[in-house]
């Protein structure tokens, strides 16, 4: 928490650096603080001792102004000490410095209030500065030959506005701290909002999982139980019925396993690893056998060997399997008895699956499906950067063509 606040504080303090580099800002500040005394000194006292004191003081001021960010208290004490020394030395030699020599001191005081966050250190620096001023006034009284060079109320008049510079720096630091705290609160609020949204999503997932378990899983389990009961009495059924019952039982067991995986993922996405292998193109043979066992006919043309298809990326294999599965299921529902032609080709850097059926031998089942088969296929293909074309053919059939690139799938 503290490190984040410090990082935000640094970010706020370096806003100017986005437009001006730090060395440029320092150079500009040094020029604004040190040029006015140099320009006004000829009008105050052009004598040699005065110029020597000003130049010596500004040489020290250049260093402390550059180092003010790293050592605010030390820079202030050093700058004030150099100023007191310059004032006392020039007065002892009969010189007088311009009042603008206090400008760098105002900058150092502002910097002390803005950057020195430890109160004991800041208080010690201010107290030490006050002691240096008093000592300087005493030395000035002892060394100045003429009364006109002895400091008094004029020195206190020049120092009187200085606490205002420190107060402005402290106010700037307080404002930065308030901004950092506000930004931190905003970050915490966004984090809490994301957490609440994630929890709401998880609650909705759990609710959907319960509904699917109560509505679908129970009915599917009952279907498998009935199919297994019929299989146990297979000697009382004709041959064609036994084949159909075997197909129903196998499909029910497979669907039950996939439904269990789906419910686990809905309840806890962190444990989304399937209990059984995700079907791929290597299982197309079993899928075609189940389609034939359900009374369908399918003609297959392999543009690539089945062993080569099994080496394709897993997401491509899973999408290809699901597309063929859904297309065959649609053909059984909407065009019963129609021959189906399946083409699978995994060459030229893409997987192409084409499923086409002609007009059905009889009318399809009314109300079969939920109308989301094509939507699901299109979403799978789009997720892998492929294309899906689906629509009726001229002879009353239907064709589905899915093309999936292998590069976007991480091949």
FENDA-V611264 format. One record per residue. N is the residue number from 1. OMEGA is omega as a letter, one per 20 degrees, with the letter a starting at -180 (999 if undefined). Layout:
n: (N;N)
omega: (OMEGA;OMEGA)
//
This chain:
n: (1;2;3;4;5;6;7;8;9;10;11;12;13;14;15;16;17;18;19;20;21;22;23;24;25;26;27;28;29;30;31;32;33;34;35;36;37;38;39;40;41;42;43;44;45;46;47;48;49;50;51;52;53;54;55;56;57;58;59;60;61;62;63;64;65;66;67;68;69;70;71;72;73;74;75;76;77;78;79;80;81;82;83;84;85;86;87;88;89;90;91;92;93;94;95;96;97;98;99;100;101;102;103;104;105;106;107;108;109;110;111;112;113;114;115;116;117;118;119;120;121;122;123;124;125;126;127;128;129;130;131;132;133;134;135;136;137;138;139;140;141;142;143;144;145;146;147;148;149;150;151;152;153;154;155;156;157;158;159;160;161;162;163;164;165;166;167;168;169;170;171;172;173;174;175;176;177;178;179;180;181;182;183;184;185;186;187;188;189;190;191;192;193;194;195;196;197;198;199;200;201;202;203;204;205;206;207;208;209;210;211;212;213;214;215;216;217;218;219;220;221;222;223;224;225;226;227;228;229;230;231;232;233;234;235;236;237;238;239;240;241;242;243;244;245;246;247;248;249;250;251;252;253;254;255;256;257;258;259;260;261;262;263;264;265;266;267;268;269;270;271;272;273;274;275;276;277;278;279;280;281;282;283;284;285;286;287;288;289;290;291;292;293;294;295;296;297;298;299;300;301;302;303;304;305;306;307;308;309;310;311;312;313;314;315;316;317;318;319;320;321;322;323;324;325;326;327;328;329;330;331;332;333;334;335;336;337;338;339;340;341;342;343;344;345;346;347;348;349;350;351;352;353;354;355;356;357;358;359;360;361;362;363;364;365;366;367;368;369;370;371;372;373;374;375;376;377;378;379;380;381;382;383;384;385;386;387;388;389;390;391;392;393;394;395;396;397;398;399;400;401;402;403;404;405;406;407;408;409;410;411)
omega: (a;r;r;r;r;r;r;r;r;r;r;a;a;r;a;a;r;r;a;r;a;a;r;r;r;a;r;r;r;r;a;a;a;r;a;r;r;a;a;a;r;a;r;a;a;a;a;r;r;r;r;r;a;a;r;r;a;r;r;a;r;a;a;r;r;a;a;a;a;a;a;a;r;r;r;a;a;r;r;r;r;r;r;r;r;a;a;a;a;r;r;r;r;r;a;a;r;r;a;r;r;a;r;r;r;r;a;r;r;r;r;r;a;a;a;a;a;a;r;a;r;r;r;r;r;r;r;r;r;r;r;r;r;r;r;r;r;r;r;r;a;a;a;a;a;a;a;r;r;a;r;a;r;r;r;r;r;a;a;a;a;r;r;r;r;a;r;r;r;r;r;r;r;r;r;r;r;r;r;r;r;r;r;r;r;r;r;r;r;r;r;r;r;r;r;r;r;r;r;r;a;r;r;r;r;r;r;r;r;a;r;r;a;a;a;a;a;r;r;r;r;r;r;r;r;r;r;r;r;r;r;r;a;a;r;a;r;a;a;r;r;r;r;r;r;r;r;a;a;r;r;r;r;a;r;r;r;r;r;r;a;r;r;r;r;a;a;a;r;r;a;r;a;r;r;a;r;a;r;a;r;r;r;r;r;r;r;r;r;r;r;r;r;r;a;r;a;r;a;r;a;r;r;r;a;r;r;r;a;r;r;r;a;r;r;r;a;r;r;r;a;r;r;r;a;r;r;r;r;r;r;a;a;r;a;r;a;r;a;r;a;r;r;a;a;a;r;r;r;r;r;r;r;r;a;r;r;a;a;r;r;a;a;a;a;r;a;r;a;r;a;a;a;r;r;r;a;r;r;a;r;a;r;r;a;a;r;r;a;r;a;r;a;a;r;r;a;a;r;r;r;r;a;r;a;a;a;a;r;a;999)
//
